[in-house]
Amino acid sequence: MIKENQRILNISMVLLDVLVLAVSLVCSLWLRFDTTLFGPLGGHLSYQSYALFFTFAVVPIYLILYFAFGLYKPRRTYKNIFSEATQIIKVNIVAFVSLVSILFIINQPDFSRIMLFLLAIFATFFGIIERFIIRSILRNIRINNRNLKHILIVGDNDLAFSFARKIRENPYLGFVVSGFLGRANHIGMEIEGSRIIGSFKDIDYILSNNRYDRVVLAIPLMYYYRINELVESCERVGIKAEIIPDYIRYFPAQPSIDMIEDIPIINIRYVPLDDNFNKFLKYTSDYIISIIAIIITSPIMILTAIAIKLTSRGPIIFKQERIGHNGKPFMMYKFRSMKVQDPSEEKSEWTTKDDPRKTKIGEFIRKTSIDELPQFFNVLKGDMSVVGPRPERPYFVEQFRKEIPKYMVKHQVKPGLTGWAQIHGCRGDTSIKRRIKYDIEYVENWHMGLDLAIMIKTTVKKNPNAY
């Protein structure tokens, strides 16, 4: 029944995607040809030509890419729309490049490339809205105990009970634990709302007389010699066995799997920005945002430079060595907010709330974060990102890497002007352990939506620890 529902859902989603593309085409044609927003028209094709191209090129390419990027897979375990939205953005970028390439190959100069660009924008926007509505409806259906998948958990240890607890506490997943298999002396015990209905040796009988959508093996290491027979029992009735490894307790983060020939290797730390496409997306957004920011804030920077020069002796720009991506040092730029001091002293001293080293203008520009504006030039140089963990001085990096577990994880991405830790108040003389906790969360859960949220919160939220 679940599989049949999934087929119906996939067919419905394909039809809705085609409808979204059609609406996007109409909007892009209207904006390009029925308004003057993008300048004079010149020579262009008829609407019938665009309709033919849409039918025989746009729709097939988009649907192939939607399948290739996994947008028709069940996504019960996704808590939010951001991961799916990222895939939709990727599809539209690849589709735009593919369609422009087709026009180049068939030598069609009169076909509007601006219209194709608008199509990609509208298709992204409407596509994300469509998926958000669909996923919201499905979540509500599952929360109301419909369209549920039934799970048999093989195991009666803490790992099995912890997994069952996660299922029970997150009804949006649409899963229900229909029973456990465990040791014979535990049969009948009730755990997390479900009972232990049999022992390991009963698996063949139980699978033959009940219908389960998933069988999850969550057994201790001491029973791993039985995995082969448990998997074979599942396969005899056509159910795929899934394994929760007992050593998952040693994983400090969301793992990912790499393959060397036919041997899987589990990477204990998943970093989304290791993906080349994600890396390109972030680099492009950093470059565009930093240029726009420099243009917009240039009057403020000019006035700040004049004020610093008139009120204190010393350079306008303060350069300080920081540790960046992969532990490489770089020179970070800031407007000078303190009196000129001995380099050997500044490298090992924190800035405090009533720091006597601050100049009069320095007090203001630090509180308003104007002193950080020159770091947009660090972004253009490629040393920093707009959003990321804040970089620290070598002296403190050496100190913290010995004292704080996982401290160096933050260096697996580029440092940023602002970050996940900063919008949670971890700025200035605050807990390093708490700061690192947020930095690691950012490194392991990056997506463009998170960057956007951090940038918005940075601009609207006042930080009491900015001094």
Salt bridges, closest charged atoms under 4 A:
GLU4 OE1 - ARG7 NH2 2.69
ASP17 OD2 - ARG131 NH2 2.68
GLU84 OE2 - ARG75 NE 3.78
GLU84 OE2 - ARG131 NH1 3.15
GLU84 OE2 - ARG135 NH2 2.88
GLU130 OE2 - ARG131 NE 3.87
ASP156 OD1 - ARG183 NH2 3.13
ASP156 OD2 - HIS186 ND1 2.75
GLU190 OE1 - ARG195 NH2 3.66
GLU192 OE2 - ARG165 NE 3.04
GLU192 OE1 - ARG168 NH2 2.65
ASP202 OD1 - LYS201 NZ 3.87
ASP204 OD1 - ARG236 NH2 3.05
GLU229 OE2 - ARG226 NH2 3.32
GLU242 OE2 - ARG214 NH2 2.54
ASP246 OD1 - ARG249 NH2 2.74
GLU349 OE1 - ARG357 NH1 3.61
ASP355 OD2 - ARG357 NH2 2.63
GLU363 OE1 - LYS358 NZ 3.53
ASP371 OD2 - LYS334 NZ 3.52
GLU372 OE2 - LYS334 NZ 3.83
GLU372 OE1 - ARG390 NH2 3.11
GLU372 OE2 - ARG427 NH2 3.71
ASP383 OD2 - LYS381 NZ 3.64
GLU392 OE2 - ARG393 NE 3.63
GLU398 OE2 - ARG401 NH1 3.00
ASP439 OD2 - LYS410 NZ 4.00
GLU441 OE2 - LYS437 NZ 3.34
GLU444 OE2 - ARG269 NH1 2.22
ASP451 OD2 - LYS282 NZ 2.62
